[in-house]
Amino acid sequence: MDFPSFVSEREAGALPAGFLAGAVSAGLKGEDIPDVGVLVCTSPGVTSAARFCDSGVLAAPVLLCQQECDLAAIRAVVANSGNANAATGELGMTQARLVQVGAANALGVDPSEVAVASTGVIGVQLPGERIVDSLSGVGATLDAHNADQFAAAIKTTDTLDKHAALSVELPSGTVNLSAQCKGAGMISPHFATMLCFVETDAAISAERADMLLGASVERSFNRISVDGQLSTNDTAVVIASGASGIEIAPDSEDERHFAQALDALLLQLAILMVKDGEGAARVGRIQVTGGDEQATEAVARAIANSPLVKTALHGGDPNWGRIAQAIGATLRGTAPLEFNIKLEGIQVCRAGAAIDFDRAALVRAVQRDEVRYEVNLPGTGSVAEYFFSDLSHGYVTINAEYTT
């Protein structure tokens, strides 16, 4: 993907000024395998914001953060993999609190400043005491260049470490952004199944950080699909240390540049999640234009989530009828609908009907690692774009054997 001209990439493991990260093992994924990541902001003027999924079955760490954290002043994060602490009842809440207080004690901060996050198997009690015991040694691992270790510790079925760091030239000076996330399965548009933690050394109010994070999540993690399944644990947190001395004023040119950089950072990680989808071999990119916003969004989501479209993508099968089916199932009662479809720039359908095209060229085109689909609906003025992975035999194998 392309970054704005004022954005450049930094060493991926580097954190902005005012941050330290590390990882320890609590034995959740096996002996001596890092499975607890810790992030802490050491600057006094910290501000933050957070977003969570809206599932009817929310994991204990999500509920704890919503109910007991000061979401405008989160200073530290402790995130474990290997156990989701979801559907665990009041005992799960107790264990989440235990981890939160244990991390606060280890880091010398207030518990309300510690966000907790978990990912892994649902319906298994979290061994909070083991995590707290492991945190006794976390201080020795904390470093300003350990973002990669933090990212590795929060992986579940991920095969890629998902972290990135950017330098952003604002009109008022240079600030830095970094982020670490995880996610490979149970990924659906509507706040994708993931944990994501963003750090910046810019100074920004909690209110503006909340606004910018919400907008960026909508343009990135809400635009991807692996399997159309909503998680119980989705969490995104942004923390600003202010250590750069560059203050981002509301509605300023600085804020506009910063927002574009944040969008680019999160979209980069979101696409990595699609690329790393469980068993995935190809990435699909669907752009729907025309119609109204509600129709384009709904059609793009339907195509991105369609198992028929996903399996065709996996097999390199130019079966555009599956896209037509997803359009029709979404816009019921609109027949005869005059829609257009292109695959890799080759038009296969015009005004709702098949047209002649070079089938051999189309077959070659859909063998690529990334395949672009375009749908045009009647009307003008609206655009929706989503990224999605294929659906493979590997996905079935991974999830058939997930807890065995």
C-alpha positions in Angstrom: 0.0 0.0 0.0 1.0 3.6 -0.5 1.7 6.0 2.4 1.1 9.8 2.2 4.2 11.7 1.1 4.8 13.0 4.6 4.9 9.5 6.1 7.9 7.2 6.2 8.4 3.8 7.7 10.6 3.3 10.8 12.2 0.2 12.3 9.1 -2.0 13.0 10.2 -2.9 16.6 10.7 0.7 17.6 8.3 2.6 19.9 7.6 6.3 20.0 9.3 8.3 22.8 7.8 7.6 26.2 6.9 3.9 25.7 8.4 0.6 26.7 7.2 -2.9 25.8 8.1 -6.5 26.7 6.8 -10.0 26.9 6.9 -12.9 29.4 5.6 -16.5 29.5 2.8 -17.6 31.8 2.7 -21.1 30.2 -0.6 -20.5 28.5 0.8 -21.7 25.1 3.5 -23.9 26.4 6.6 -23.6 28.6 8.9 -20.7 27.9 6.7 -19.4 25.0 6.0 -15.7 25.5 2.2 -15.3 25.8 1.8 -12.2 27.9 2.7 -8.8 26.3 3.1 -5.7 28.4 3.1 -2.1 27.1 3.6 1.0 29.3 3.8 4.7 28.8 6.3 6.4 31.1 5.3 10.1 30.3 3.2 12.0 32.8 0.8 13.6 30.4 -0.7 10.5 28.9 -4.0 10.5 27.0 -5.8 7.6 25.4 -8.9 6.2 23.7 -10.4 2.8 23.1 -12.8 0.8 21.0 -14.4 -2.6 21.7 -16.6 -5.0 19.8 -20.4 -5.0 20.5 -21.0 -8.8 20.6 -23.7 -10.0 23.0 -21.1 -12.3 24.5 -18.3 -10.0 25.6 -15.1 -11.4 27.2 -14.3 -10.5 30.8 -11.4 -8.2 29.8 -13.6 -6.1 27.5 -16.2 -5.7 30.2 -13.5 -4.9 32.8 -12.0 -2.2 30.6 -15.4 -0.7 29.8 -16.5 -0.7 33.5 -13.4 -0.1 35.5 -10.7 1.6 33.3 -10.2 5.3 32.8 -10.4 5.0 29.0 -9.1 8.6 28.6 -5.9 7.9 30.6 -4.8 4.4 29.9 -1.1 4.2 30.7 -0.4 0.4 30.4 -1.7 -2.7 28.6 -1.3 -6.3 29.6 -2.5 -8.7 26.9 -2.4 -12.5 27.0 -2.8 -15.1 24.2 -3.8 -18.7 24.6 -7.0 -17.9 26.5 -9.8 -15.6 25.6 -11.4 -15.4 29.1 -14.8 -15.2 27.4 -18.0 -16.9 28.5 -16.3 -17.4 31.9 -18.8 -15.7 34.2 -18.0 -13.8 37.4 -14.9 -15.9 38.0 -13.6 -14.7 34.6 -14.1 -11.1 35.8 -12.3 -11.9 39.0 -9.3 -13.3 37.1 -9.3 -10.2 34.8 -9.2 -7.9 37.8 -6.4 -10.0 39.3 -4.3 -9.6 36.2 -5.1 -5.8 36.1 -4.1 -5.3 39.7 -1.0 -7.5 39.3 0.2 -5.5 36.3 -0.5 -2.2 38.1 1.7 -3.4 41.0 4.5 -4.6 38.7 4.5 -1.3 36.8 3.8 1.1 39.6 0.6 2.6 38.2 -3.0 2.8 39.2 -5.2 -0.2 38.2 -7.6 2.1 36.4 -4.8 3.0 34.1 -4.2 -0.6 33.0 -6.2 -2.0 30.1 -6.4 -5.8 30.0 -6.9 -7.9 26.9 -7.1 -11.6 26.1 -7.3 -13.8 23.0 -7.5 -17.5 22.5 -9.9 -20.3 23.4 -13.4 -19.3 24.5 -15.0 -20.9 27.6 -11.9 -21.8 29.5 -11.1 -20.1 32.8 -8.1 -17.8 32.8 -5.3 -18.8 35.2 -4.8 -15.2 36.5 -2.4 -16.1 39.2 0.0 -17.6 36.7 -0.1 -14.4 34.7 0.5 -12.3 37.8 3.5 -14.5 38.7 4.9 -14.1 35.3 4.7 -10.3 35.5 7.2 -10.3 38.4 9.9 -10.5 35.8 8.4 -8.2 33.2 10.6 -5.2 34.2 13.7 -6.9 32.8 12.1 -7.3 29.4 10.8 -3.7 29.0 12.6 -1.7 26.3 11.8 1.0 23.7 12.6 -1.4 20.9 10.6 -4.4 22.0 7.4 -3.8 20.0 8.1 -6.9 18.0 8.3 -9.1 21.1 5.0 -7.6 22.4 3.4 -8.4 19.0 4.7 -12.0 19.0 3.3 -12.6 22.5 -0.3 -11.8 21.6 -0.5 -14.1 18.5 -2.9 -17.1 18.4 -3.2 -18.8 15.0 -1.3 -15.9 13.4 1.7 -16.9 11.3 2.8 -13.3 10.9 3.9 -10.8 13.5 1.7 -7.7 12.9 3.4 -4.5 13.9 4.5 -1.3 12.1 6.1 2.0 13.0 5.8 5.3 11.1 7.5 8.7 11.2 5.1 11.6 10.4 6.2 15.0 9.2 3.5 17.4 10.5 3.5 21.1 9.7 4.5 21.7 13.4 7.2 19.0 13.5 7.9 15.3 13.5 5.9 12.8 15.5 6.0 9.0 15.6 3.3 6.3 15.4 3.5 2.6 16.0 1.0 -0.2 16.4 0.9 -3.9 17.2 -2.1 -6.2 16.5 -3.1 -9.8 16.1 -5.8 -11.5 14.2 -6.1 -14.3 11.6 -9.5 -16.0 12.3 -12.9 -15.1 13.5 -12.6 -11.9 11.4 -15.6 -10.1 10.1 -16.4 -6.6 8.9 -17.9 -4.9 12.0 -14.8 -4.4 14.1 -12.6 -7.2 12.9 -11.6 -9.9 15.4 -8.4 -8.5 16.7 -6.4 -6.8 19.4 -4.7 -3.6 18.3 -2.5 -1.2 20.4 -1.4 2.1 19.0 1.3 4.4 20.4 2.2 8.0 19.5 4.5 10.6 21.0 2.2 13.4 19.8 0.2 15.4 22.4 -3.5 15.0 21.7 -6.6 15.4 23.8 -8.4 12.2 24.8 -11.5 13.5 23.0 -9.7 14.0 19.7 -7.9 10.7 20.1 -11.3 9.0 20.5 -12.7 10.6 17.4 -9.7 9.8 15.3 -9.4 6.2 16.5 -13.1 5.6 15.8 -12.8 7.0 12.3 -9.7 5.0 11.5 -11.2 1.7 12.9 -14.2 2.3 10.6 -11.9 2.7 7.6 -9.6 -0.3 8.4 -10.6 -3.1 10.7 -14.2 -2.6 9.8 -13.3 -3.2 6.2 -11.9 -6.7 6.3 -13.2 -10.3 6.4 -11.6 -13.7 6.8 -14.6 -15.8 7.8 -17.5 -13.5 8.6 -17.4 -14.4 12.3 -17.6 -11.7 15.0 -15.4 -12.1 18.0 -16.0 -11.7 21.7 -12.7 -9.9 22.5 -12.1 -7.1 19.9 -10.1 -4.3 21.5 -8.3 -1.3 20.0 -6.4 1.2 22.2 -4.5 4.3 21.3 -2.1 5.9 23.8 -0.5 9.3 23.4 2.6 10.1 25.5 3.1 13.7 24.3 6.8 13.2 24.6 7.6 14.8 21.2 6.3 18.2 22.5 4.2 18.5 19.3 0.6 19.3 20.3 -2.1 18.4 17.7 -4.8 21.1 17.8 -8.4 20.2 16.8 -9.3 20.8 13.2 -5.7 21.9 12.4 -3.5 20.9 9.4 -1.5 18.9 12.0 -4.6 16.9 12.9 -5.4 16.2 9.2 -1.9 14.9 8.6 -2.0 12.8 11.7 -5.4 11.3 10.9 -4.1 10.3 7.4 -1.1 8.7 9.0 -3.2 6.8 11.5 -5.5 5.6 8.7 -2.5 4.3 6.8 -1.0 2.6 9.8 -4.2 0.7 10.7 -5.1 -0.1 7.1 -1.6 -1.6 6.7 -2.2 -3.9 9.7 -5.8 -4.7 8.6 -4.6 -5.9 5.2 -1.9 -8.0 6.9 -4.6 -9.7 8.9 -6.4 -10.6 5.7 -3.2 -11.9 4.1 -2.6 -14.0 7.3 -6.2 -15.3 7.4 -6.3 -18.9 8.6 -5.4 -21.1 5.7 -5.4 -18.1 3.3 -3.5 -18.0 0.0 -5.1 -15.1 -1.7 -6.5 -11.7 -0.9 -9.6 -10.3 -2.5 -10.3 -6.5 -2.9 -13.9 -5.5 -3.6 -15.0 -2.0 -4.5 -18.6 -1.2 -4.9 -19.7 2.1 -6.4 -23.0 3.8 -7.2 -26.3 3.5 -5.3 -26.6 5.0 -1.8 -24.2 4.5 1.1 -26.3 1.8 2.7 -26.5 -0.3 -0.4 -22.9 -0.1 -1.4 -21.8 -1.0 2.2 -24.2 -3.9 2.4 -23.2 -5.3 -0.9 -19.5 -5.0 -0.3 -19.9 -6.7 3.1 -21.9 -9.5 1.6 -19.3 -10.2 -1.1 -16.4 -10.0 1.4 -18.2 -12.5 3.7 -19.5 -14.9 1.1 -18.1 -18.4 1.4 -18.9 -19.0 -2.3 -16.9 -15.9 -3.4 -14.1 -16.9 -1.0 -13.8 -20.5 -2.3 -13.8 -19.2 -5.9 -11.0 -16.8 -4.9 -9.1 -19.7 -3.4 -9.4 -21.9 -6.4 -8.7 -19.2 -8.9 -12.1 -19.8 -10.4 -13.6 -16.8 -12.4 -17.1 -17.7 -11.3 -18.6 -14.2 -11.2 -22.1 -15.6 -10.8 -21.3 -16.0 -7.1 -20.8 -12.2 -6.9 -24.1 -11.7 -8.7 -25.8 -14.0 -6.2 -24.4 -12.0 -3.2 -25.6 -8.7 -4.8 -29.1 -10.1 -5.3 -29.4 -11.7 -1.9 -28.4 -8.3 -0.3 -30.7 -6.1 -2.4 -33.8 -8.2 -2.4 -36.9 -6.9 -4.1 -35.0 -4.7 -6.6 -35.1 -7.0 -9.7 -34.4 -6.4 -12.5 -31.3 -4.8 -11.1 -28.9 -3.2 -13.6 -25.5 -3.9 -12.1 -22.0 -4.2 -13.6 -19.2 -6.5 -12.5 -15.5 -6.5 -13.4 -12.8 -8.9 -12.3 -9.2 -7.6 -12.5 -10.5 -4.9 -14.9 -12.2 -7.3 -17.2 -15.9 -6.6 -17.5 -18.1 -9.8 -17.3 -21.5 -8.3 -16.6 -23.3 -5.2 -17.9 -26.7 -3.9 -16.8 -27.3 -7.2 -15.0 -26.5 -9.5 -17.9 -23.6 -11.5 -19.1 -21.4 -10.1 -21.9 -18.7 -11.5 -24.1 -15.2 -11.4 -22.6 -11.8 -13.1 -23.0 -12.2 -16.0 -20.7 -8.6 -17.2 -21.0 -7.4 -13.8 -20.0 -9.8 -13.8 -17.0 -8.6 -17.2 -15.8 -5.0 -16.0 -15.9 -6.0 -12.8 -14.0 -7.7 -14.5 -11.1 -4.6 -16.6 -10.4 -2.9 -13.6 -8.8 -2.1 -13.3 -5.1 -4.5 -10.3 -4.9 -7.6 -10.2 -7.0 -9.6 -7.0 -7.5 -13.4 -7.1 -7.9 -15.5 -4.1 -9.0 -19.3 -3.8 -8.7 -21.2 -0.8 -10.0 -24.8 -0.4 -8.8 -27.4 2.0 -10.3 -26.8 5.5 -9.1 -23.8 7.6 -8.3 -21.9 9.1 -5.4 -21.2 6.2 -3.0 -18.1 4.0 -2.7 -17.3 1.1 -0.3 -14.1 -0.9 -0.3 -13.4 -4.1 1.6 -10.5 -6.6 1.8 -11.0 -10.3 2.4 -9.2 -13.6 2.3 -10.0 -16.8 0.4 -11.5 -19.8 2.1 -9.4 -22.9 1.9 -9.1 -26.5 3.1 -6.5 -25.2 5.5 -9.1 -23.0 7.2 -11.3 -26.0 7.8 -8.4 -28.0 9.2 -7.2 -25.3 11.6 -10.7 -24.7 13.0 -11.7 -28.4 13.1 -8.6 -29.1 15.3 -8.5 -25.8 17.2 -9.1 -27.1 20.7 -7.8 -30.7 20.1 
